[in-house]
Amino acid sequence: MDITTDTTQKPAPSRTPQPPAAGSKRAGRGVSRPGDRIFVGLSRGSGILVLVIMAAIAAFLTYRAVLAIGEDEANFFTSFEWNPTGSPPEFGIAVLAYGTVVSSIIAMAIAVPISVGIALFITHYAPRKLGGLIGYVIDLLAAVPSIVYGLWGALVLVPHLNGLYGWLDEYLGWTGIFEWNGGAGRSLLTVGILLAIMILPIITNVSREVFRQVPRMHEEAALALGATRWEVIRMSVLPFGRSGVISASMLGLGRALGETMAVAMVLSPTFDITPSLLDPGGGTFAQNIASKFNEATQMGRDALIASGLVLFVITLLVNGGARMIIARREEYSGANA
């Protein structure tokens, strides 16, 4: 008997996704669970609170600064004088702005290359145990208080910079920037070196974590194509971590701009601008506020608050510029990989 078997496969019935019920917890894009609603509310409130605090700080600084500048008989932006208790009061921020910017640039020029090099060595060259030990030491540097850095800078760093200053004066003194007339090295260059040591752990730690996030497949693909270790870093690691390094550098720059006690203990403040970075003298916003606030009169405190407003604006501009740079390079950062 001939038995015919029907081998034709019938298509499975299509299963169209059913929309969630009206009362379902996953219905729509809204948040329905109590825990989610609380979390969203707290998050939104935290963001608004930060904006309110920033606005309150800006309003307070602006109000007190307007009172002080209104009584100032000198040009607030170009004057080299600082005598808010005089009759009439005369004060300006030219020396403070110059010292703050120059010392921060020196610190960044020294700290950023060294920090990136240390981060690359820890993540791509050093053995695991050695890399962990170096990372632990870097973390310890980040935990040292500013006052300890200041004591070390005043008692150890300043006396031992005479040799470096003499060498710079001998070979680069003709530029005028590194001309040295002797004396203690309580100058902007010393402050920049000390700030570089202080911000190095911040930049190193952030850069190290960014470099560890590089997709392993990118590095293995470059090695498979015959790239050397340096070529892998140059073509895969650095492009991926560029935005992270920029963010780390801005964090370090923020500390360099606002560092107070260490600078106050190392720098010999004078309200004068000299072309040489090795001459004692100069000043920064934070150092000037810390050293003069306790003994200042009401007018003197308003003048210091006015200088603090300028530092506040500079910090906001630096952070805004960093955000713009990161946004422009986001497609190269690896964040979208």
C-alpha positions as CSV (number, residue, x, y, z in Angstrom):
1,M,0.0,0.0,0.0
2,D,1.4,3.3,-1.1
3,I,1.5,5.8,1.7
4,T,2.2,9.4,0.7
5,T,3.7,11.5,3.4
6,D,3.1,15.3,3.2
7,T,6.5,16.8,4.0
8,T,5.4,20.4,3.3
9,Q,6.2,22.5,6.4
10,K,3.5,24.8,7.3
11,P,4.6,28.2,8.4
12,A,4.3,28.9,12.1
13,P,1.6,31.3,13.0
14,S,3.0,34.8,13.3
15,R,3.1,36.2,16.7
16,T,2.6,39.9,16.7
17,P,3.7,41.7,19.8
18,Q,0.8,42.6,22.0
19,P,0.8,46.1,23.4
20,P,1.2,46.2,27.2
21,A,-2.0,46.6,29.1
22,A,-3.0,50.1,30.2
23,G,-2.2,49.4,33.8
24,S,1.1,47.5,33.1
25,K,4.2,48.7,34.8
26,R,6.0,48.8,31.4
27,A,3.3,50.7,29.6
28,G,4.5,53.6,27.6
29,R,7.8,55.5,28.3
30,G,6.6,57.0,31.5
31,V,7.8,55.9,34.9
32,S,5.2,54.0,36.9
33,R,7.0,52.2,39.7
34,P,7.4,54.2,42.9
35,G,11.1,53.5,43.1
36,D,11.7,54.9,39.6
37,R,9.6,58.0,40.3
38,I,11.6,58.7,43.5
39,F,14.9,58.2,41.7
40,V,13.9,60.4,38.8
41,G,12.7,63.1,41.2
42,L,15.9,63.0,43.2
43,S,18.1,63.1,40.1
44,R,16.2,66.0,38.7
45,G,16.3,67.8,42.0
46,S,20.0,67.2,42.4
47,G,20.7,68.7,39.0
48,I,18.5,71.8,39.7
49,L,20.2,72.2,43.2
50,V,23.6,72.3,41.5
51,L,22.4,75.1,39.2
52,V,20.8,77.0,42.1
53,I,24.1,76.8,44.1
54,M,26.1,78.0,41.2
55,A,23.7,80.9,40.5
56,A,23.8,81.8,44.2
57,I,27.6,81.9,44.3
58,A,27.7,84.0,41.1
59,A,25.1,86.4,42.4
60,F,26.9,86.8,45.8
61,L,30.3,87.3,44.2
62,T,28.9,89.8,41.6
63,Y,27.1,91.8,44.3
64,R,30.1,92.2,46.5
65,A,32.4,92.8,43.5
66,V,30.2,95.6,42.2
67,L,30.4,97.3,45.6
68,A,34.2,97.1,45.7
69,I,34.8,98.1,42.1
70,G,32.5,101.1,42.5
71,E,34.9,102.4,45.2
72,D,38.1,101.6,43.3
73,E,40.0,104.6,42.0
74,A,42.4,102.5,39.9
75,N,41.7,100.3,36.9
76,F,40.5,97.0,38.3
77,F,41.9,95.0,35.3
78,T,45.2,96.7,34.6
79,S,46.4,98.2,37.8
80,F,49.4,96.8,39.6
81,E,48.4,98.2,43.0
82,W,46.6,96.4,45.8
83,N,45.7,98.9,48.5
84,P,41.9,98.6,49.1
85,T,42.3,100.2,52.6
86,G,43.9,103.4,51.2
87,S,42.3,106.7,50.9
88,P,41.2,106.5,48.1
89,P,41.2,102.7,47.7
90,E,43.3,101.5,44.7
91,F,43.5,97.8,43.6
92,G,43.8,95.8,40.5
93,I,44.2,92.2,39.4
94,A,46.8,92.4,36.6
95,V,49.6,90.8,38.7
96,L,47.2,88.2,40.1
97,A,45.8,87.2,36.7
98,Y,49.3,87.0,35.2
99,G,50.7,84.9,38.0
100,T,47.7,82.5,38.0
101,V,47.7,81.9,34.3
102,V,51.5,81.6,34.0
103,S,52.0,79.2,36.9
104,S,49.1,77.1,35.7
105,I,50.5,76.9,32.1
106,I,53.9,75.8,33.5
107,A,52.2,73.2,35.7
108,M,50.2,71.8,32.7
109,A,53.2,71.8,30.4
110,I,55.1,69.7,32.9
111,A,52.4,67.4,34.3
112,V,50.4,66.4,31.2
113,P,53.1,64.7,29.2
114,I,54.5,63.0,32.3
115,S,51.1,61.9,33.5
116,V,50.1,60.4,30.1
117,G,53.5,58.6,29.9
118,I,53.0,57.1,33.4
119,A,49.4,56.0,32.5
120,L,50.6,54.4,29.3
121,F,53.5,52.6,31.1
122,I,51.2,51.3,33.8
123,T,48.5,50.0,31.3
124,H,50.6,48.8,28.3
125,Y,54.2,48.3,29.3
126,A,54.8,47.5,33.0
127,P,54.2,44.0,34.4
128,R,51.0,43.7,36.4
129,K,52.7,43.7,39.8
130,L,54.9,46.7,38.9
131,G,52.0,48.6,37.4
132,G,49.9,48.0,40.5
133,L,52.7,49.2,42.7
134,I,53.2,52.4,40.7
135,G,49.5,53.0,40.6
136,Y,49.4,52.6,44.4
137,V,52.1,55.2,44.8
138,I,50.3,57.6,42.5
139,D,47.2,57.2,44.6
140,L,49.1,58.1,47.7
141,L,50.4,61.3,46.1
142,A,46.8,62.3,45.5
143,A,46.0,61.9,49.2
144,V,48.8,64.2,50.4
145,P,47.3,67.4,51.8
146,S,48.1,70.8,50.2
147,I,49.8,72.1,53.4
148,V,52.2,69.2,53.3
149,Y,53.1,69.9,49.7
150,G,53.6,73.5,50.7
151,L,56.0,72.6,53.6
152,W,57.9,70.3,51.3
153,G,58.1,72.9,48.6
154,A,59.4,75.6,51.0
155,L,61.9,73.5,52.9
156,V,63.1,71.1,50.2
157,L,62.2,72.2,46.7
158,V,63.1,75.9,46.9
159,P,66.7,75.3,48.2
160,H,67.4,72.6,45.7
161,L,66.4,74.6,42.6
162,N,69.4,76.9,42.6
163,G,71.3,74.5,40.4
164,L,68.5,74.3,37.9
165,Y,68.1,78.1,37.9
166,G,71.8,78.5,37.4
167,W,71.8,76.2,34.4
168,L,68.8,77.9,32.9
169,D,70.4,81.3,33.4
170,E,73.7,80.1,31.8
171,Y,72.2,78.6,28.7
172,L,68.8,80.3,28.3
173,G,69.3,83.5,30.2
174,W,69.7,85.4,26.9
175,T,65.9,85.0,26.3
176,G,65.1,87.1,29.3
177,I,62.5,84.5,30.4
178,F,65.1,82.5,32.3
179,E,67.4,85.2,33.5
180,W,68.3,84.7,37.1
181,N,69.9,87.3,39.4
182,G,70.4,85.0,42.4
183,G,68.4,84.7,45.5
184,A,65.9,82.2,46.7
185,G,63.9,80.4,44.1
186,R,60.5,81.6,45.3
187,S,59.3,82.4,41.8
188,L,56.5,81.5,39.4
189,L,58.6,78.7,37.9
190,T,58.9,77.1,41.4
191,V,55.2,77.4,41.9
192,G,54.6,75.8,38.5
193,I,56.8,72.9,39.3
194,L,55.1,72.4,42.7
195,L,51.6,72.6,41.1
196,A,52.7,70.0,38.4
197,I,53.6,67.6,41.2
198,M,50.3,68.2,42.9
199,I,48.1,67.7,39.8
200,L,50.1,64.8,38.4
201,P,48.1,62.1,40.3
202,I,44.8,63.5,39.1
203,I,45.7,63.4,35.4
204,T,47.5,60.1,35.8
205,N,44.6,58.2,37.5
206,V,41.9,59.4,35.1
207,S,44.1,58.8,32.0
208,R,45.0,55.3,33.3
209,E,41.3,54.4,33.7
210,V,40.5,55.7,30.2
211,F,43.4,53.7,28.6
212,R,42.1,50.6,30.3
213,Q,38.8,51.0,28.5
214,V,40.3,50.7,25.1
215,P,38.6,47.7,23.3
216,R,41.0,44.8,23.3
217,M,39.9,43.9,19.8
218,H,41.3,47.2,18.5
219,E,44.7,46.5,19.9
220,E,44.8,42.9,18.8
221,A,43.7,43.8,15.3
222,A,46.6,46.4,15.0
223,L,49.1,43.8,16.3
224,A,47.8,41.2,13.8
225,L,48.5,43.7,11.0
226,G,52.1,43.9,12.1
227,A,52.0,47.1,14.1
228,T,54.6,47.7,16.8
229,R,53.6,48.4,20.4
230,W,54.1,52.2,19.9
231,E,52.0,52.1,16.7
232,V,49.2,50.3,18.6
233,I,49.3,53.1,21.2
234,R,49.5,55.9,18.6
235,M,46.7,54.5,16.3
236,S,44.4,52.8,18.8
237,V,44.9,53.9,22.4
238,L,45.6,57.6,22.1
239,P,42.7,58.3,19.7
240,F,40.3,56.4,21.9
241,G,41.4,58.1,25.1
242,R,41.9,61.7,23.7
243,S,38.7,63.0,25.2
244,G,39.4,61.3,28.5
245,V,42.9,62.8,28.6
246,I,41.5,66.3,27.9
247,S,39.0,65.9,30.7
248,A,41.7,64.7,33.1
249,S,43.9,67.7,32.1
250,M,41.0,70.1,32.8
251,L,40.5,68.6,36.3
252,G,44.2,69.1,37.0
253,L,44.0,72.6,35.6
254,G,41.1,73.4,37.9
255,R,43.2,72.4,40.9
256,A,46.2,74.4,39.7
257,L,44.1,77.5,39.2
258,G,42.6,77.3,42.7
259,E,45.5,76.0,44.7
260,T,46.0,78.2,47.8
261,M,48.2,77.1,50.7
262,A,51.0,75.4,48.8
263,V,51.4,78.5,46.6
264,A,51.2,80.8,49.6
265,M,54.0,79.0,51.4
266,V,56.3,78.9,48.4
267,L,55.8,82.1,46.5
268,S,57.3,85.4,47.6
269,P,54.4,87.7,46.7
270,T,55.0,91.1,45.1
271,F,52.6,93.2,43.0
272,D,55.0,93.5,40.1
273,I,55.3,91.7,36.7
274,T,58.8,90.7,35.6
275,P,59.7,89.1,32.3
276,S,61.8,86.4,34.0
277,L,60.1,83.4,35.4
278,L,63.0,82.9,37.9
279,D,62.8,86.3,39.7
280,P,61.1,86.1,43.1
281,G,57.7,87.7,43.2
282,G,54.3,87.5,41.6
283,G,51.0,86.4,43.0
284,T,47.9,84.3,42.2
285,F,44.2,84.9,43.0
286,A,44.0,82.0,45.5
287,Q,47.3,82.9,47.3
288,N,46.3,86.5,47.6
289,I,42.9,85.7,49.1
290,A,44.3,83.2,51.6
291,S,47.1,85.6,52.8
292,K,45.0,88.8,53.1
293,F,41.5,87.7,54.0
294,N,41.9,87.4,57.8
295,E,43.4,90.9,58.3
296,A,41.3,92.6,55.7
297,T,38.7,95.3,56.4
298,Q,35.2,95.3,54.9
299,M,36.5,97.1,51.8
300,G,39.5,94.8,51.6
301,R,37.3,91.7,51.7
302,D,35.0,93.0,49.0
303,A,38.1,93.6,46.9
304,L,39.3,90.0,47.5
305,I,35.8,88.8,46.6
306,A,36.0,90.8,43.4
307,S,39.2,89.0,42.5
308,G,37.6,85.7,43.4
309,L,34.8,86.5,40.9
310,V,37.5,86.8,38.2
311,L,38.9,83.4,39.2
312,F,35.4,82.0,39.2
313,V,34.8,83.3,35.6
314,I,38.2,81.9,34.4
315,T,37.4,78.5,35.8
316,L,34.0,78.5,34.1
317,L,35.6,79.5,30.8
318,V,38.2,76.8,31.1
319,N,35.6,74.1,31.8
320,G,33.4,75.4,29.0
321,G,36.3,75.3,26.5
322,A,37.1,71.8,27.6
323,R,33.5,70.7,27.0
324,M,33.6,72.2,23.5
325,I,36.8,70.4,22.7
326,I,35.5,67.1,23.9
327,A,32.2,67.5,22.0
328,R,34.1,68.3,18.7
329,R,36.3,65.2,19.1
330,E,33.6,62.8,20.4
331,E,33.5,60.8,17.3
332,Y,37.2,60.0,17.7
333,S,37.1,59.3,21.4
334,G,35.9,55.7,21.1
335,A,32.7,56.5,23.0
336,N,30.6,55.5,20.1
337,A,32.6,52.4,19.2
